[in-house]
Amino acid sequence: MKTTLALCTALFLSLLVGCEDYIKRTALKERERVARIDDQRRTPYDESKSRMMYSLEEYRSEYEVRLREERADYSEAIRINPDDAEAYFNRGVVYDKMGEIDFEDFDDKAIADYTEAIRINPDYAKAYLNRGVDYAKNFGGYKAIADFTEAIRIKPDFAEAYHNRGIAYRKTGVRGWDKAEADFAKAKELGYKP
């Protein structure tokens, strides 16, 4: 009786192991079949899309490296000549670009560099404009309006400053709409094209 039970158990286990092997082989064949179907369904568009995504990642990586190099170059220029308003301005532009691709929040660093450029050269209209844009993004319209107004005072034909001040006026609410429309009209008159 014990031998019969042992034989039955052995037979059952061998069948079970055989079934497991069969299940594994069947699953493997099914995976291969699905992979062949997927390969047949893949289109040239899928492959070009894949290459394009790789190219975009590659481009972004190269762009990040270039921005870091530019930041280092302008930082070195500032170290050599701490009164170089242009170097502070350009490093601020680099920080703005770095913020656009979302390394981290660089707006405060950009604002600090624009502020330093303005301290060195109080008539630097473009620095007022860029700082105003960063203020508008982060703090609302009022600080931005002051910077755009100063840029316009320095350079009365600065169409981009009029346009951006119009946007800032709109952000301040209903009372700013008339001023915004006047600024948009002036920017257009000066040849600004958004």
C-alpha positions as CSV (number, residue, x, y, z in Angstrom):
1,M,0.0,0.0,0.0
2,K,2.8,2.4,0.9
3,T,4.6,1.6,-2.4
4,T,1.4,2.2,-4.3
5,L,0.9,5.5,-2.6
6,A,4.5,6.4,-3.2
7,L,4.2,5.5,-6.8
8,C,1.0,7.5,-7.2
9,T,2.6,10.4,-5.5
10,A,5.7,10.2,-7.8
11,L,3.5,9.9,-10.8
12,F,1.4,12.9,-9.8
13,L,4.4,15.0,-9.1
14,S,6.0,14.1,-12.5
15,L,2.7,15.0,-14.1
16,L,2.6,18.2,-12.2
17,V,6.2,19.1,-13.1
18,G,5.4,18.2,-16.7
19,C,2.4,20.5,-16.6
20,E,4.5,23.3,-15.2
21,D,7.0,22.8,-18.0
22,Y,4.1,22.8,-20.5
23,I,2.6,26.0,-19.0
24,K,6.0,27.7,-19.2
25,R,6.6,26.6,-22.8
26,T,3.1,27.7,-23.8
27,A,3.5,31.1,-22.1
28,L,6.8,31.6,-23.8
29,K,5.3,30.8,-27.2
30,E,2.4,33.2,-26.5
31,R,4.8,36.0,-25.6
32,E,6.8,35.4,-28.8
33,R,3.5,35.4,-30.8
34,V,2.4,38.7,-29.3
35,A,5.9,40.2,-29.9
36,R,5.7,39.2,-33.6
37,I,2.3,40.8,-33.9
38,D,3.6,43.9,-32.3
39,D,6.5,44.0,-34.7
40,Q,4.1,43.6,-37.6
41,R,1.9,46.4,-36.3
42,R,4.9,48.8,-35.7
43,T,4.9,51.5,-38.4
44,P,7.7,53.7,-39.7
45,Y,5.9,56.5,-37.8
46,D,6.5,54.7,-34.5
47,E,10.2,54.3,-35.3
48,S,10.6,57.9,-36.4
49,K,8.7,59.0,-33.3
50,S,11.1,57.0,-31.1
51,R,14.1,58.5,-32.9
52,M,12.6,62.0,-32.5
53,M,12.0,61.5,-28.8
54,Y,15.6,60.4,-28.4
55,S,16.7,63.4,-30.5
56,L,14.7,65.8,-28.3
57,E,16.2,64.3,-25.1
58,E,19.7,64.5,-26.7
59,Y,19.1,68.1,-27.7
60,R,17.8,69.0,-24.3
61,S,20.8,67.5,-22.7
62,E,23.2,69.4,-25.0
63,Y,21.2,72.6,-24.3
64,E,21.5,72.1,-20.6
65,V,25.3,71.6,-20.9
66,R,25.6,74.8,-23.1
67,L,23.6,76.8,-20.5
68,R,25.7,75.6,-17.7
69,E,28.9,76.5,-19.6
70,E,27.4,80.0,-20.4
71,R,26.6,80.5,-16.8
72,A,30.1,79.5,-15.8
73,D,31.6,81.9,-18.4
74,Y,29.5,84.9,-17.3
75,S,30.3,84.1,-13.6
76,E,34.0,84.1,-14.5
77,A,33.6,87.4,-16.3
78,I,31.9,88.9,-13.2
79,R,34.6,87.5,-11.0
80,I,37.2,89.2,-13.2
81,N,35.2,92.5,-13.5
82,P,32.5,92.8,-10.8
83,D,31.3,96.1,-12.4
84,D,30.4,94.5,-15.8
85,A,26.7,95.2,-16.1
86,E,26.5,93.3,-19.4
87,A,27.9,90.1,-17.8
88,Y,25.3,90.3,-15.0
89,F,22.5,90.9,-17.5
90,N,23.6,88.0,-19.7
91,R,23.9,85.6,-16.8
92,G,20.4,86.7,-15.8
93,V,19.2,85.7,-19.3
94,V,20.9,82.3,-18.9
95,Y,19.1,81.8,-15.6
96,D,15.8,82.7,-17.2
97,K,16.5,80.1,-20.0
98,M,17.5,77.5,-17.3
99,G,14.2,78.1,-15.5
100,E,12.3,77.6,-18.8
101,I,13.6,74.1,-19.1
102,D,12.9,73.6,-15.5
103,F,16.2,72.7,-13.9
104,E,14.9,74.4,-10.8
105,D,13.5,77.9,-9.9
106,F,16.1,80.3,-11.3
107,D,13.9,83.4,-11.4
108,D,15.3,84.8,-8.1
109,K,18.8,84.4,-9.4
110,A,17.9,86.1,-12.7
111,I,16.2,89.0,-10.8
112,A,19.2,89.4,-8.6
113,D,21.5,89.6,-11.7
114,Y,19.2,92.1,-13.4
115,T,19.1,94.2,-10.3
116,E,22.9,94.2,-10.1
117,A,23.1,95.2,-13.8
118,I,20.7,98.1,-13.0
119,R,22.7,99.1,-10.0
120,I,25.9,99.3,-12.1
121,N,24.1,100.9,-15.1
122,P,20.9,102.7,-14.0
123,D,20.0,103.4,-17.6
124,Y,20.0,99.8,-18.7
125,A,16.5,99.6,-20.2
126,K,16.7,96.0,-21.3
127,A,17.6,94.9,-17.7
128,Y,14.5,96.7,-16.5
129,L,12.4,94.9,-19.1
130,N,13.7,91.5,-18.2
131,R,13.4,92.0,-14.5
132,G,9.9,93.3,-15.1
133,V,9.0,90.1,-17.0
134,D,10.3,88.0,-14.1
135,Y,8.4,90.1,-11.6
136,A,5.2,89.7,-13.6
137,K,5.7,85.9,-13.7
138,N,6.3,85.6,-9.9
139,F,4.9,88.6,-8.1
140,G,2.1,90.0,-10.2
141,G,1.8,93.2,-12.0
142,Y,2.7,96.1,-9.7
143,K,6.5,95.6,-9.5
144,A,6.6,94.7,-13.1
145,I,4.7,97.9,-14.1
146,A,7.3,100.0,-12.3
147,D,10.2,98.3,-14.2
148,F,8.4,98.5,-17.6
149,T,7.7,102.2,-16.9
150,E,11.3,102.9,-16.1
151,A,12.4,101.1,-19.3
152,I,10.1,103.3,-21.2
153,R,11.4,106.4,-19.5
154,I,14.9,105.4,-20.5
155,K,14.0,104.4,-24.0
156,P,10.7,106.0,-25.1
157,D,10.4,103.9,-28.3
158,F,10.8,100.6,-26.5
159,A,7.8,98.7,-28.0
160,E,8.4,95.5,-26.1
161,A,8.3,97.4,-22.8
162,Y,4.9,99.0,-23.8
163,H,3.5,95.6,-24.7
164,N,4.7,93.9,-21.5
165,R,3.4,96.8,-19.4
166,G,0.1,96.3,-21.1
167,I,0.1,92.7,-20.0
168,A,1.0,93.7,-16.5
169,Y,-1.8,96.3,-16.3
170,R,-4.2,93.5,-17.3
171,K,-3.0,91.4,-14.5
172,T,-3.8,94.1,-12.0
173,G,-7.5,94.0,-12.7
174,V,-10.3,96.0,-14.3
175,R,-8.8,99.4,-13.4
176,G,-5.8,98.6,-15.5
177,W,-7.6,97.6,-18.7
178,D,-7.7,101.1,-20.2
179,K,-4.0,101.6,-19.6
180,A,-3.3,98.2,-21.0
181,E,-5.2,98.9,-24.2
182,A,-3.3,102.2,-24.6
183,D,0.1,100.4,-24.1
184,F,-0.9,97.7,-26.6
185,A,-1.8,100.4,-29.1
186,K,1.5,102.2,-28.5
187,A,3.5,99.0,-28.9
188,K,1.7,98.2,-32.2
189,E,2.4,101.8,-33.4
190,L,6.1,101.3,-32.6
191,G,6.1,98.1,-34.7
192,Y,5.8,95.4,-32.0
193,K,4.6,92.0,-33.2
194,P,3.8,89.5,-30.5
